[in-house]
Amino acid sequence: MSKYCLIDEEQYRPGNQGGRFEGTDAYQTQCRNYVNDLIEKYHPEAFIITSGSELDIKSIFGEVITHIGNRTKEVHVFSPAWPANYPKPEWVTHHVYQSYDHMLFQHNYDWLAKRQIAGRTRFEIGMPDWYKKLSPTLLYTCYNNRPCDYRHYTIDQLAKHDLLDKGIVTAKYSTVDQVGQPDYVIENSWPFKHIPYGTKLVDEPEFVLNSTPEFGCQMYPQSYDRGAIDIVTESRIDEGEFYLSEKTNKSLLARKPFLVVSCQGYHRWLKETRGIELYDELFNYSFDDEADYQKRIDGIINNVKRLSEKYTTPEDYQKLYDSVKEKAERNFFRHMYGMISEKNTQSLNTMLGLDCTKNLIEDYHRDKRSDYFHNCIDGDDIDRHFNFYYQYVMPQYKGTYNWMKEIKDITDLII
């Protein structure tokens, strides 16, 4: 049986600190020595990289991939998509693999079942009242943490069309790199044309991402229930970068209609690949086919502006939400079923010669990883893959436990 070596970024950029010295001679030497040591110790047939971390393949793995190529070894990269800003080397084979689904499904189940999340139980944090009955007082929410051009453009267009007061919008203005420049002056880098300099777009002034369990990236802001629809600004927007992060997941878990700022064809991908019903009764999705991201955003803003003219009061927002409530509930279950099925992560099984129709549940126990990999890494995407199939996918597939029925029963009790 073929055995592969896994790439563990913690071995050459511990604590995710690689960005501080990428490109330096020291970093290149560290990456080269890491690759050489694996080859000398294991003589692998090929290397495997799994990346669910917002497609940061170039920055996290690029240098290692280069050194693997220098040693004439193959690399198989499993990620939601190949990033548009990184030409794929000829010795790399990319496999579409939605590894984030493992974490999203587990989070959603724990959140509903009131199990431990971010070191605290849902009993401690509290199930929000809005999950039982959403009573929106505004048209939309649009939360933004990491500053970037397409998020700034989205917010600026909301301001241009007098839509800021129709929803809740948060934003950061300057990137860490900008602030670190010796000649940095915030007045010179103000990213908005239609928002006065110094305007603060905040929801919870004390918010710092991941500083507390309540401020984890998976958690809902306190004002989330105030919007009838979500404007989601996803993590990636370049060509072919189809990636469903916790941002879109929040809307699906909350059972709210949403529009997503993402790559060309993203909503079509949600429908055709992820099985999500689109909200055609609310939105005109013609913008989805635009190649220019600003034109896609303009189309989203036009939808919001049109809705803002039709729905103007909290009573109207309630009617808007109620009009698609049943579809939003179906989408939640479609989303959960899609993640617990193998269709979004089958590529790794195929690579390893695993098949749900032929293999037993026990074949996916995490102890079986050593049958395929020289260097098993506890807690990595491969470990999560085996655990996820062993606990959820295979029991659901083989009929030994119906996880979808349990999820339905839980939501029925909550609602």
C-alpha positions as a Markdown table, in Angstrom:
| # | Residue | x | y | z |
|---|---|---|---|---|
| 1 | Met | 0.0 | 0.0 | 0.0 |
| 2 | Ser | 1.3 | 3.5 | -0.9 |
| 3 | Lys | 2.4 | 5.6 | 1.9 |
| 4 | Tyr | 2.6 | 9.4 | 1.8 |
| 5 | Cys | 4.1 | 12.1 | 3.9 |
| 6 | Leu | 1.9 | 14.8 | 5.3 |
| 7 | Ile | 3.1 | 18.4 | 5.4 |
| 8 | Asp | 2.8 | 19.9 | 8.9 |
| 9 | Glu | 3.2 | 23.7 | 8.8 |
| 10 | Glu | 3.9 | 23.7 | 12.5 |
| 11 | Gln | 7.2 | 22.1 | 11.9 |
| 12 | Tyr | 8.6 | 24.9 | 9.8 |
| 13 | Arg | 6.4 | 27.9 | 10.8 |
| 14 | Pro | 5.5 | 27.2 | 14.4 |
| 15 | Gly | 2.6 | 29.1 | 15.9 |
| 16 | Asn | 1.7 | 30.3 | 12.4 |
| 17 | Gln | 4.5 | 32.8 | 12.5 |
| 18 | Gly | 5.8 | 32.1 | 9.1 |
| 19 | Gly | 4.5 | 35.4 | 7.6 |
| 20 | Arg | 7.1 | 37.3 | 9.7 |
| 21 | Phe | 10.1 | 35.9 | 7.9 |
| 22 | Glu | 8.8 | 34.4 | 4.6 |
| 23 | Gly | 11.2 | 35.0 | 1.8 |
| 24 | Thr | 14.2 | 35.3 | 4.1 |
| 25 | Asp | 17.2 | 33.0 | 3.8 |
| 26 | Ala | 16.4 | 31.6 | 7.2 |
| 27 | Tyr | 12.9 | 30.6 | 6.2 |
| 28 | Gln | 14.0 | 29.0 | 3.0 |
| 29 | Thr | 16.6 | 27.0 | 4.8 |
| 30 | Gln | 14.1 | 25.9 | 7.4 |
| 31 | Cys | 11.6 | 24.7 | 4.7 |
| 32 | Arg | 14.4 | 23.0 | 2.7 |
| 33 | Asn | 15.7 | 21.1 | 5.7 |
| 34 | Tyr | 12.1 | 20.1 | 6.7 |
| 35 | Val | 11.5 | 18.6 | 3.2 |
| 36 | Asn | 14.9 | 16.9 | 3.1 |
| 37 | Asp | 14.5 | 15.3 | 6.5 |
| 38 | Leu | 11.1 | 13.8 | 5.5 |
| 39 | Ile | 12.5 | 12.4 | 2.3 |
| 40 | Glu | 15.6 | 10.9 | 4.0 |
| 41 | Lys | 13.6 | 9.4 | 6.8 |
| 42 | Tyr | 10.6 | 8.0 | 5.0 |
| 43 | His | 11.3 | 8.0 | 1.2 |
| 44 | Pro | 7.6 | 8.7 | 0.5 |
| 45 | Glu | 5.9 | 8.1 | -2.8 |
| 46 | Ala | 4.5 | 11.6 | -2.7 |
| 47 | Phe | 3.5 | 14.4 | -0.3 |
| 48 | Ile | 0.0 | 15.4 | 0.7 |
| 49 | Ile | -1.1 | 18.9 | 1.8 |
| 50 | Thr | -4.6 | 19.6 | 3.1 |
| 51 | Ser | -5.6 | 23.2 | 3.3 |
| 52 | Gly | -9.0 | 24.4 | 4.6 |
| 53 | Ser | -7.6 | 27.7 | 5.9 |
| 54 | Glu | -9.1 | 30.1 | 3.4 |
| 55 | Leu | -6.9 | 28.9 | 0.5 |
| 56 | Asp | -3.7 | 30.5 | 1.8 |
| 57 | Ile | -1.8 | 27.8 | 0.0 |
| 58 | Lys | 0.9 | 30.1 | -1.4 |
| 59 | Ser | 1.8 | 31.8 | 1.8 |
| 60 | Ile | 1.6 | 28.8 | 4.1 |
| 61 | Phe | 2.9 | 26.0 | 1.8 |
| 62 | Gly | 4.5 | 27.7 | -1.2 |
| 63 | Glu | 8.2 | 27.5 | -0.1 |
| 64 | Val | 7.8 | 23.9 | 0.9 |
| 65 | Ile | 6.1 | 23.0 | -2.4 |
| 66 | Thr | 9.1 | 24.6 | -4.2 |
| 67 | His | 11.6 | 22.5 | -2.3 |
| 68 | Ile | 9.6 | 19.3 | -2.9 |
| 69 | Gly | 9.7 | 20.0 | -6.6 |
| 70 | Asn | 13.4 | 20.5 | -6.4 |
| 71 | Arg | 13.6 | 17.0 | -5.1 |
| 72 | Thr | 11.5 | 15.7 | -8.0 |
| 73 | Lys | 8.7 | 14.6 | -5.7 |
| 74 | Glu | 4.9 | 14.9 | -6.4 |
| 75 | Val | 2.6 | 16.9 | -4.2 |
| 76 | His | -1.1 | 16.4 | -3.9 |
| 77 | Val | -3.0 | 19.4 | -2.5 |
| 78 | Phe | -6.5 | 18.9 | -1.1 |
| 79 | Ser | -8.3 | 22.2 | -0.7 |
| 80 | Pro | -11.7 | 23.8 | -1.7 |
| 81 | Ala | -10.0 | 25.5 | -4.8 |
| 82 | Trp | -6.7 | 26.4 | -6.1 |
| 83 | Pro | -6.0 | 30.1 | -5.4 |
| 84 | Ala | -6.1 | 32.4 | -8.4 |
| 85 | Asn | -2.9 | 34.3 | -7.3 |
| 86 | Tyr | -0.7 | 31.2 | -7.3 |
| 87 | Pro | 0.2 | 29.5 | -10.6 |
| 88 | Lys | 0.1 | 25.8 | -9.9 |
| 89 | Pro | 3.5 | 24.1 | -10.3 |
| 90 | Glu | 3.6 | 21.2 | -12.7 |
| 91 | Trp | 4.6 | 18.7 | -10.0 |
| 92 | Val | 1.4 | 19.6 | -8.0 |
| 93 | Thr | -2.0 | 17.8 | -8.5 |
| 94 | His | -4.9 | 19.7 | -7.0 |
| 95 | His | -8.0 | 17.9 | -5.6 |
| 96 | Val | -11.2 | 19.7 | -4.8 |
| 97 | Tyr | -11.8 | 19.0 | -1.1 |
| 98 | Gln | -14.1 | 20.9 | 1.2 |
| 99 | Ser | -12.2 | 20.2 | 4.4 |
| 100 | Tyr | -13.9 | 23.0 | 6.2 |
| 101 | Asp | -17.2 | 21.0 | 6.1 |
| 102 | His | -15.9 | 18.8 | 8.9 |
| 103 | Met | -15.6 | 21.7 | 11.3 |
| 104 | Leu | -18.8 | 23.4 | 10.2 |
| 105 | Phe | -20.9 | 20.3 | 10.6 |
| 106 | Gln | -19.4 | 19.7 | 14.1 |
| 107 | His | -19.9 | 23.3 | 15.1 |
| 108 | Asn | -23.5 | 23.4 | 13.9 |
| 109 | Tyr | -24.4 | 20.2 | 15.7 |
| 110 | Asp | -22.7 | 21.3 | 18.9 |
| 111 | Trp | -24.4 | 24.7 | 18.7 |
| 112 | Leu | -27.8 | 23.1 | 18.3 |
| 113 | Ala | -27.2 | 20.3 | 20.8 |
| 114 | Lys | -25.8 | 22.8 | 23.4 |
| 115 | Arg | -22.5 | 21.0 | 23.6 |
| 116 | Gln | -19.2 | 22.6 | 24.3 |
| 117 | Ile | -18.1 | 25.4 | 22.0 |
| 118 | Ala | -14.8 | 27.3 | 22.3 |
| 119 | Gly | -14.2 | 26.0 | 25.8 |
| 120 | Arg | -17.7 | 26.8 | 27.0 |
| 121 | Thr | -21.0 | 25.1 | 26.8 |
| 122 | Arg | -24.0 | 26.5 | 24.9 |
| 123 | Phe | -25.8 | 26.5 | 28.2 |
| 124 | Glu | -23.2 | 29.0 | 29.5 |
| 125 | Ile | -23.3 | 31.1 | 26.4 |
| 126 | Gly | -27.1 | 30.8 | 25.9 |
| 127 | Met | -29.2 | 29.8 | 22.9 |
| 128 | Pro | -30.2 | 33.2 | 21.4 |
| 129 | Asp | -34.0 | 33.8 | 21.5 |
| 130 | Trp | -34.0 | 34.8 | 17.9 |
| 131 | Tyr | -33.3 | 31.3 | 16.8 |
| 132 | Lys | -36.8 | 30.3 | 17.8 |
| 133 | Lys | -38.4 | 33.4 | 16.3 |
| 134 | Leu | -36.5 | 36.0 | 14.3 |
| 135 | Ser | -38.0 | 39.5 | 14.6 |
| 136 | Pro | -35.9 | 41.8 | 12.4 |
| 137 | Thr | -36.0 | 45.5 | 12.9 |
| 138 | Leu | -33.7 | 46.3 | 9.9 |
| 139 | Leu | -33.3 | 45.1 | 6.4 |
| 140 | Tyr | -29.9 | 43.6 | 6.5 |
| 141 | Thr | -26.6 | 42.9 | 8.4 |
| 142 | Cys | -23.2 | 43.1 | 6.8 |
| 143 | Tyr | -20.3 | 42.2 | 9.1 |
| 144 | Asn | -16.7 | 42.7 | 8.0 |
| 145 | Asn | -13.5 | 42.0 | 10.0 |
| 146 | Arg | -10.5 | 41.7 | 7.7 |
| 147 | Pro | -10.1 | 44.9 | 5.7 |
| 148 | Cys | -9.7 | 44.4 | 1.9 |
| 149 | Asp | -10.7 | 46.2 | -1.3 |
| 150 | Tyr | -13.9 | 44.2 | -2.1 |
| 151 | Arg | -15.3 | 44.7 | 1.4 |
| 152 | His | -14.5 | 48.4 | 1.4 |
| 153 | Tyr | -16.2 | 48.7 | -2.0 |
| 154 | Thr | -19.3 | 46.9 | -0.8 |
| 155 | Ile | -19.6 | 49.2 | 2.2 |
| 156 | Asp | -18.9 | 52.3 | 0.2 |
| 157 | Gln | -21.6 | 51.4 | -2.3 |
| 158 | Leu | -24.1 | 50.8 | 0.5 |
| 159 | Ala | -23.3 | 54.4 | 1.6 |
| 160 | Lys | -23.5 | 55.8 | -1.9 |
| 161 | His | -27.1 | 54.5 | -2.2 |
| 162 | Asp | -28.1 | 55.7 | 1.3 |
| 163 | Leu | -28.4 | 52.2 | 2.6 |
| 164 | Leu | -26.2 | 52.3 | 5.7 |
| 165 | Asp | -29.1 | 53.2 | 7.9 |
| 166 | Lys | -31.1 | 50.3 | 6.6 |
| 167 | Gly | -28.9 | 47.7 | 8.2 |
| 168 | Ile | -26.0 | 47.0 | 10.5 |
| 169 | Val | -22.5 | 47.4 | 8.9 |
| 170 | Thr | -19.2 | 46.8 | 10.6 |
| 171 | Ala | -15.8 | 47.5 | 9.1 |
| 172 | Lys | -12.1 | 47.9 | 9.7 |
| 173 | Tyr | -10.2 | 50.4 | 7.6 |
| 174 | Ser | -6.5 | 49.6 | 7.5 |
| 175 | Thr | -4.6 | 46.4 | 7.1 |
| 176 | Val | -1.9 | 45.3 | 9.5 |
| 177 | Asp | 0.7 | 45.8 | 6.8 |
| 178 | Gln | -0.4 | 49.4 | 6.2 |
| 179 | Val | -0.3 | 50.3 | 9.8 |
| 180 | Gly | 3.2 | 48.8 | 10.0 |
| 181 | Gln | 4.6 | 51.2 | 7.3 |
| 182 | Pro | 6.8 | 54.0 | 8.7 |
| 183 | Asp | 5.0 | 56.6 | 6.6 |
| 184 | Tyr | 1.5 | 55.3 | 7.4 |
| 185 | Val | -1.1 | 58.1 | 7.8 |
| 186 | Ile | -4.7 | 56.9 | 8.1 |
| 187 | Glu | -6.0 | 60.0 | 6.4 |
| 188 | Asn | -4.1 | 59.1 | 3.3 |
| 189 | Ser | -5.4 | 55.5 | 3.2 |
| 190 | Trp | -9.1 | 56.1 | 4.0 |
| 191 | Pro | -10.8 | 53.5 | 1.8 |
| 192 | Phe | -14.2 | 55.2 | 1.3 |
| 193 | Lys | -15.4 | 57.8 | -1.1 |
| 194 | His | -18.9 | 58.1 | 0.2 |
| 195 | Ile | -18.3 | 57.8 | 4.0 |
| 196 | Pro | -16.8 | 60.8 | 5.8 |
| 197 | Tyr | -13.3 | 60.3 | 7.2 |
| 198 | Gly | -13.3 | 59.0 | 10.8 |
| 199 | Thr | -16.8 | 57.4 | 10.7 |
| 200 | Lys | -16.9 | 54.4 | 12.9 |
| 201 | Leu | -18.7 | 51.4 | 11.6 |
| 202 | Val | -18.9 | 49.2 | 14.7 |
| 203 | Asp | -21.5 | 47.0 | 16.3 |
| 204 | Glu | -19.8 | 45.9 | 19.6 |
| 205 | Pro | -17.0 | 48.4 | 20.5 |
| 206 | Glu | -15.1 | 45.9 | 22.6 |
| 207 | Phe | -15.1 | 43.3 | 19.8 |
| 208 | Val | -11.7 | 41.7 | 19.0 |
| 209 | Leu | -11.9 | 38.5 | 16.9 |
| 210 | Asn | -11.3 | 35.3 | 19.0 |
| 211 | Ser | -10.4 | 37.3 | 22.2 |
| 212 | Thr | -13.3 | 35.7 | 24.0 |
| 213 | Pro | -15.6 | 32.7 | 23.3 |
| 214 | Glu | -18.4 | 35.1 | 22.4 |
| 215 | Phe | -16.1 | 36.7 | 19.8 |
| 216 | Gly | -15.1 | 33.5 | 18.1 |
| 217 | Cys | -15.3 | 33.5 | 14.3 |
| 218 | Gln | -18.2 | 31.0 | 14.4 |
| 219 | Met | -20.3 | 33.0 | 16.9 |
| 220 | Tyr | -23.1 | 35.4 | 16.1 |
| 221 | Pro | -22.8 | 39.1 | 16.9 |
| 222 | Gln | -25.3 | 40.4 | 19.4 |
| 223 | Ser | -27.1 | 42.4 | 16.7 |
| 224 | Tyr | -27.4 | 39.5 | 14.3 |
| 225 | Asp | -31.2 | 39.1 | 14.8 |
| 226 | Arg | -31.9 | 42.7 | 13.8 |
| 227 | Gly | -31.4 | 42.0 | 10.0 |
| 228 | Ala | -33.9 | 40.2 | 7.8 |
| 229 | Ile | -31.3 | 39.2 | 5.3 |
| 230 | Asp | -27.5 | 38.9 | 5.3 |
| 231 | Ile | -24.9 | 40.4 | 3.0 |
| 232 | Val | -22.0 | 38.0 | 3.4 |
| 233 | Thr | -18.6 | 39.1 | 2.3 |
| 234 | Glu | -16.8 | 35.8 | 1.9 |
| 235 | Ser | -13.1 | 35.1 | 2.4 |
| 236 | Arg | -12.3 | 34.7 | -1.3 |
| 237 | Ile | -13.6 | 36.3 | -4.5 |
| 238 | Asp | -11.2 | 35.5 | -7.3 |
| 239 | Glu | -11.9 | 33.3 | -10.3 |
| 240 | Gly | -12.8 | 29.7 | -9.3 |
| 241 | Glu | -12.3 | 30.2 | -5.6 |
| 242 | Phe | -15.5 | 28.4 | -4.5 |
| 243 | Tyr | -15.2 | 28.3 | -0.7 |
| 244 | Leu | -18.0 | 28.1 | 1.9 |
| 245 | Ser | -16.5 | 29.4 | 5.2 |
| 246 | Glu | -18.1 | 30.1 | 8.6 |
| 247 | Lys | -19.5 | 33.4 | 7.1 |
| 248 | Thr | -22.0 | 31.8 | 4.7 |
| 249 | Asn | -22.5 | 28.9 | 7.2 |
| 250 | Lys | -23.8 | 31.4 | 9.7 |
| 251 | Ser | -26.7 | 32.4 | 7.4 |
| 252 | Leu | -27.5 | 28.8 | 6.6 |
| 253 | Leu | -27.4 | 27.7 | 10.3 |
| 254 | Ala | -29.5 | 30.8 | 11.2 |
| 255 | Arg | -32.0 | 30.0 | 8.4 |
| 256 | Lys | -31.8 | 33.4 | 6.9 |
| 257 | Pro | -31.9 | 34.5 | 3.3 |
| 258 | Phe | -28.5 | 35.9 | 2.1 |
| 259 | Leu | -26.4 | 37.3 | -0.7 |
| 260 | Val | -22.7 | 36.6 | -1.0 |
| 261 | Val | -19.9 | 38.7 | -2.2 |
| 262 | Ser | -17.6 | 36.0 | -3.6 |
| 263 | Cys | -16.2 | 34.7 | -6.9 |
| 264 | Gln | -18.0 | 34.7 | -10.2 |
| 265 | Gly | -20.7 | 32.0 | -10.3 |
| 266 | Tyr | -20.8 | 31.5 | -6.5 |
| 267 | His | -24.6 | 31.4 | -6.1 |
| 268 | Arg | -24.8 | 29.0 | -9.1 |
| 269 | Trp | -22.2 | 26.9 | -7.3 |
| 270 | Leu | -24.3 | 27.0 | -4.1 |
| 271 | Lys | -27.3 | 25.7 | -6.0 |
| 272 | Glu | -25.7 | 23.1 | -8.4 |
| 273 | Thr | -22.9 | 21.8 | -6.1 |
| 274 | Arg | -24.1 | 22.4 | -2.6 |
| 275 | Gly | -27.8 | 21.8 | -3.2 |
| 276 | Ile | -28.9 | 25.2 | -1.8 |
| 277 | Glu | -32.2 | 26.6 | -3.1 |
| 278 | Leu | -31.7 | 30.2 | -4.2 |
| 279 | Tyr | -34.1 | 33.0 | -3.1 |
| 280 | Asp | -35.3 | 33.9 | -6.6 |
| 281 | Glu | -38.5 | 35.4 | -5.1 |
| 282 | Leu | -36.3 | 38.0 | -3.4 |
| 283 | Phe | -33.2 | 38.4 | -5.4 |
| 284 | Asn | -32.2 | 38.9 | -9.1 |
| 285 | Tyr | -29.0 | 36.8 | -9.4 |
| 286 | Ser | -28.0 | 38.0 | -12.9 |
| 287 | Phe | -25.0 | 39.7 | -11.2 |
| 288 | Asp | -23.6 | 36.3 | -10.4 |
| 289 | Asp | -22.2 | 35.8 | -13.9 |
| 290 | Glu | -20.2 | 39.1 | -14.0 |
| 291 | Ala | -16.5 | 38.6 | -14.2 |
| 292 | Asp | -15.7 | 42.0 | -12.6 |
| 293 | Tyr | -16.1 | 41.8 | -8.8 |
| 294 | Gln | -17.3 | 45.4 | -8.6 |
| 295 | Lys | -20.1 | 44.7 | -11.1 |
| 296 | Arg | -21.1 | 41.7 | -8.9 |
| 297 | Ile | -21.2 | 43.9 | -5.9 |
| 298 | Asp | -23.2 | 46.5 | -7.8 |
| 299 | Gly | -25.7 | 43.8 | -8.5 |
| 300 | Ile | -26.0 | 42.9 | -4.9 |
| 301 | Ile | -26.4 | 46.5 | -3.9 |
| 302 | Asn | -29.1 | 47.0 | -6.5 |
| 303 | Asn | -31.0 | 44.1 | -4.9 |
| 304 | Val | -30.7 | 45.6 | -1.5 |
| 305 | Lys | -31.8 | 49.0 | -2.8 |
| 306 | Arg | -34.8 | 47.5 | -4.5 |
| 307 | Leu | -35.8 | 45.7 | -1.3 |
| 308 | Ser | -35.3 | 48.8 | 0.7 |
| 309 | Glu | -37.9 | 50.6 | -1.4 |
| 310 | Lys | -40.4 | 47.8 | -1.0 |
| 311 | Tyr | -39.8 | 47.0 | 2.7 |
| 312 | Thr | -39.5 | 50.0 | 5.0 |
| 313 | Thr | -40.8 | 49.1 | 8.5 |
| 314 | Pro | -40.1 | 46.3 | 11.0 |
| 315 | Glu | -43.4 | 44.8 | 10.0 |
| 316 | Asp | -42.3 | 44.7 | 6.4 |
| 317 | Tyr | -39.0 | 43.1 | 7.4 |
| 318 | Gln | -40.9 | 40.4 | 9.2 |
| 319 | Lys | -43.0 | 39.8 | 6.2 |
| 320 | Leu | -39.9 | 39.5 | 4.0 |
| 321 | Tyr | -38.3 | 37.0 | 6.3 |
| 322 | Asp | -41.5 | 35.0 | 6.8 |
| 323 | Ser | -42.0 | 34.8 | 3.0 |
| 324 | Val | -38.9 | 32.6 | 2.6 |
| 325 | Lys | -38.8 | 31.0 | 6.1 |
| 326 | Glu | -39.7 | 27.5 | 4.9 |
| 327 | Lys | -37.1 | 27.6 | 2.1 |
| 328 | Ala | -34.4 | 28.8 | 4.6 |
| 329 | Glu | -35.2 | 25.9 | 6.9 |
| 330 | Arg | -34.9 | 23.5 | 4.0 |
| 331 | Asn | -31.6 | 25.0 | 3.1 |
| 332 | Phe | -30.3 | 24.4 | 6.5 |
| 333 | Phe | -31.0 | 20.7 | 6.3 |
| 334 | Arg | -29.7 | 20.5 | 2.7 |
| 335 | His | -26.5 | 22.1 | 3.9 |
| 336 | Met | -26.1 | 19.7 | 6.9 |
| 337 | Tyr | -26.9 | 16.7 | 4.7 |
| 338 | Gly | -24.4 | 17.8 | 2.1 |
| 339 | Met | -21.7 | 18.1 | 4.7 |
| 340 | Ile | -22.4 | 14.7 | 6.3 |
| 341 | Ser | -22.5 | 13.0 | 2.9 |
| 342 | Glu | -19.1 | 12.2 | 1.2 |
| 343 | Lys | -19.6 | 14.2 | -1.9 |
| 344 | Asn | -17.6 | 17.3 | -0.8 |
| 345 | Thr | -14.7 | 15.3 | 0.6 |
| 346 | Gln | -14.7 | 12.1 | -1.5 |
| 347 | Ser | -11.5 | 13.1 | -3.4 |
| 348 | Leu | -9.3 | 12.2 | -0.4 |
| 349 | Asn | -11.0 | 8.8 | 0.0 |
| 350 | Thr | -10.4 | 8.1 | -3.7 |
| 351 | Met | -6.7 | 9.0 | -3.4 |
| 352 | Leu | -6.4 | 6.5 | -0.5 |
| 353 | Gly | -8.5 | 3.8 | -2.1 |
| 354 | Leu | -11.3 | 4.1 | 0.4 |
| 355 | Asp | -14.9 | 3.6 | -0.6 |
| 356 | Cys | -18.0 | 4.1 | 1.6 |
| 357 | Thr | -19.9 | 1.4 | -0.4 |
| 358 | Lys | -17.2 | -1.2 | 0.2 |
| 359 | Asn | -15.3 | -0.3 | 3.4 |
| 360 | Leu | -16.5 | -0.8 | 7.0 |
| 361 | Ile | -17.0 | 1.9 | 9.6 |
| 362 | Glu | -13.9 | 0.6 | 11.4 |
| 363 | Asp | -11.8 | 1.3 | 8.3 |
| 364 | Tyr | -12.1 | 5.0 | 9.0 |
| 365 | His | -10.9 | 4.9 | 12.6 |
| 366 | Arg | -8.1 | 7.4 | 13.2 |
| 367 | Asp | -5.7 | 4.6 | 14.1 |
| 368 | Lys | -6.0 | 3.5 | 10.4 |
| 369 | Arg | -4.2 | 6.6 | 9.3 |
| 370 | Ser | -0.8 | 4.9 | 9.7 |
| 371 | Asp | -1.8 | 2.5 | 6.9 |
| 372 | Tyr | -1.6 | 5.4 | 4.4 |
| 373 | Phe | 0.8 | 8.0 | 6.0 |
| 374 | His | 4.3 | 7.7 | 7.4 |
| 375 | Asn | 3.8 | 10.7 | 9.7 |
| 376 | Cys | 0.4 | 11.0 | 11.3 |
| 377 | Ile | -0.4 | 14.4 | 12.7 |
| 378 | Asp | -3.0 | 14.5 | 15.5 |
| 379 | Gly | -5.5 | 17.3 | 15.0 |
| 380 | Asp | -4.7 | 18.1 | 11.4 |
| 381 | Asp | -7.2 | 17.9 | 8.5 |
| 382 | Ile | -6.5 | 14.2 | 7.9 |
| 383 | Asp | -7.1 | 13.4 | 11.5 |
| 384 | Arg | -10.4 | 15.3 | 11.4 |
| 385 | His | -11.3 | 13.5 | 8.1 |
| 386 | Phe | -11.0 | 10.1 | 9.6 |
| 387 | Asn | -12.8 | 11.1 | 12.8 |
| 388 | Phe | -15.6 | 12.7 | 10.9 |
| 389 | Tyr | -16.2 | 9.7 | 8.7 |
| 390 | Tyr | -15.9 | 7.3 | 11.6 |
| 391 | Gln | -18.3 | 9.3 | 13.8 |
| 392 | Tyr | -20.8 | 10.8 | 11.3 |
| 393 | Val | -20.5 | 10.0 | 7.6 |
| 394 | Met | -20.2 | 6.2 | 7.8 |
| 395 | Pro | -22.9 | 5.6 | 10.5 |
| 396 | Gln | -25.2 | 7.8 | 8.5 |
| 397 | Tyr | -24.3 | 6.0 | 5.2 |
| 398 | Lys | -24.5 | 2.5 | 6.7 |
| 399 | Gly | -27.7 | 3.2 | 8.6 |
| 400 | Thr | -26.3 | 2.4 | 12.0 |
| 401 | Tyr | -27.2 | 5.9 | 13.3 |
| 402 | Asn | -29.4 | 8.6 | 11.7 |
| 403 | Trp | -27.6 | 11.8 | 12.5 |
| 404 | Met | -29.9 | 13.9 | 10.3 |
| 405 | Lys | -33.0 | 12.6 | 12.2 |
| 406 | Glu | -31.3 | 13.6 | 15.5 |
| 407 | Ile | -30.6 | 17.1 | 14.1 |
| 408 | Lys | -34.2 | 17.4 | 12.9 |
| 409 | Asp | -35.5 | 16.3 | 16.3 |
| 410 | Ile | -33.2 | 18.8 | 18.1 |
| 411 | Thr | -34.4 | 21.7 | 15.9 |
| 412 | Asp | -38.0 | 20.7 | 16.4 |
| 413 | Leu | -37.5 | 20.8 | 20.2 |
| 414 | Ile | -35.8 | 24.3 | 20.0 |
| 415 | Ile | -38.4 | 25.8 | 17.7 |
